[in-house]
Structures are given as C-alpha cells and as structure tokens.
Amino acid sequence: MSEQWTQEQIAQAEKARTEWVREQFQKANQYLAGKGILPDNVTVSESRYLPPYFAVWKLNTKEKQSYWVISGDLPTDHIAVSAASNAREAVRAFSLHWQLKAQQIADSGLQDKTQHDFANLLVKRAHNLYDMFNKDELWQMESASEV
C-alpha cells in the first residue's frame, strides 16, 4: 500500500525541517561565540545539512577568518576552513578529528566515567559521519544547500 502525503503533512514536515535547520544555525553561532569567535555571516552555498543528523556550516568572522562548524545529533565542534575544501571534506575531517580525540582520552588513563562515555560517543559519531561522507548519493547535489 502506498502512502500519500496530504498538503498539510508536507507543509508540517517542511516547517519542522526549516525549524531544525534554524535551530542548528543558532547552535553553531552560539557555540563559536562561546569560544570567543564572533561569526559575521554564513556561506550558505557551501553549507550542508541532513536533518535530523547534522548540519555543517561555513561561518565567517569580521576578522576575515572562516570555520566549518558541525552541529546536530552529535557534539558541536569547529575546525578552520583550511582543514577542508568543502562540506563533505569537513565531515571527514570532523570524523578523523573525533577519532583522534577519543584515542587521546583513552590513552590519558583517566578512569572518569564522563570522559569514558564522551570518548565512546565521539567514536560512534565519528563512524557515523565517515559512513555519511562515503555515501556519494548524499553529496550529488553539491550546489544545493543541503546534503
């Protein structure tokens, strides 16, 4: 049996998607501000998002610096734009960075449960990101504003 969406259901889904994207954009800006980096604008054409999993934003500062910021159902984080040539490469860079960070936590020998849990979360999210990086079909619309 095929499921037909009503116009109202389509509108509600689009509204929820738009709200999620707006929330992730705000989250990314607040994260950078919390790090003492004040974003000025976003390069929408190079940013990508895949609700409800992640959004990768290319945010620019008044000081002419640019950062890739990732947010969503994962830790919010940032890297210099020089670390990745596009959003897809930024996803891979975050994945590799998180694997290294998790290994550093493990190697530190700390027995803190919170740190251990965070390292496990980083590993899981890193693997998920890398899987998404490898899915060509998610990246076919490179000029679109979403993954």
Secondary structure, DSSP 8 states (H G I E B T S, - for coil): ------HHHHHHHHHHHHHHHHHHHHHHHHHHHHTT--EEEE-GGG-EEETTTEEEEEEEETTS-EEEEEEESS--EEEEGGG-SSHHHHHHHHHHHHHHHHHHHHHTT---HHHHHHHHHHHHHHHHHHHHHH-GGGGS-TTSS--
